[in-house]
């Protein structure tokens, strides 16, 4: 019957690809290790290792089984640590990947609330792209991701925390003004600054779709997924951009904006997590809910 020790021994053999060396490192006899691996293969009804007199190599099934076993051990260690933390009254830790726009007011408020209500909780932040957040969740290297307009695979769950208007960001000397703005179609010949499409998982696609409904595809001159960088580039006059309104919060740059109030497409800040972890993350979700209920979006900028 497969157990954690068998999995650990399999992983060690998959690393060394040498029965004698593995047996020495895990302090069992080589014949016993061979019987253990053969029993594992019989239980799974697959060949995990391709063997001949000179070489040992993982089969294709063995490669897959190795990746999944590594994940199983990582998950078990996480569960073990969390179980002990619950028993001993510790807060544990939560690893968060987030977009730069979520740091404008959402995440600082969440972190302040955690510090107030769960002072022993350790939070680890990683500013990243939507795609990085999704991949990290799937590989279980983070617990939660925050990002705008994220489209996620079926393994993940998502919740829209709030929706806000997009704004057009313009250099101060740009010809387009609130007074003469009639439609996004006026921007068809402009140079845009947008995040790389390969990193957005839905965000850039929503902006492109918005532009396409007005008859054009944005011409991208520069790419950046960081809101502050985008604002700096717009300020320098090298292009224009479309960003969530909150990107302007607390900023003091020489940039003008036109708010897209009457357009149905919004920037939706989403929280994403691995399906099935709801109970484990329940307290964190409660804090997020409290924060979201206390903040206002689309309010006038200071």
LINGI-V40313 format. One record per run of one state. SS is the DSSP state (helix for helix, strand for strand, loop for the rest). FROM is the first residue (numbers start at 1). TO is the last residue. If there is no record, write none. Layout:
ss=SS from=FROM to=TO
ss=SS from=FROM to=TO
//
This chain:
ss=loop from=1 to=3
ss=helix from=4 to=16
ss=loop from=17 to=18
ss=helix from=19 to=26
ss=loop from=27 to=29
ss=helix from=30 to=44
ss=loop from=45 to=48
ss=strand from=49 to=51
ss=loop from=52 to=55
ss=strand from=56 to=58
ss=loop from=59 to=59
ss=helix from=60 to=88
ss=loop from=89 to=92
ss=strand from=93 to=98
ss=loop from=99 to=100
ss=helix from=101 to=103
ss=loop from=104 to=105
ss=helix from=106 to=117
ss=loop from=118 to=121
ss=strand from=122 to=127
ss=loop from=128 to=129
ss=helix from=130 to=138
ss=loop from=139 to=143
ss=strand from=144 to=148
ss=loop from=149 to=155
ss=strand from=156 to=164
ss=loop from=165 to=165
ss=strand from=166 to=171
ss=loop from=172 to=183
ss=helix from=184 to=187
ss=loop from=188 to=190
ss=strand from=191 to=194
ss=loop from=195 to=196
ss=helix from=197 to=199
ss=loop from=200 to=202
ss=helix from=203 to=212
ss=loop from=213 to=218
ss=strand from=219 to=223
ss=loop from=224 to=226
ss=helix from=227 to=235
ss=loop from=236 to=239
ss=strand from=240 to=244
ss=helix from=245 to=248
ss=loop from=249 to=254
ss=strand from=255 to=259
ss=loop from=260 to=266
ss=strand from=267 to=274
ss=loop from=275 to=281
ss=helix from=282 to=294
ss=loop from=295 to=302
//
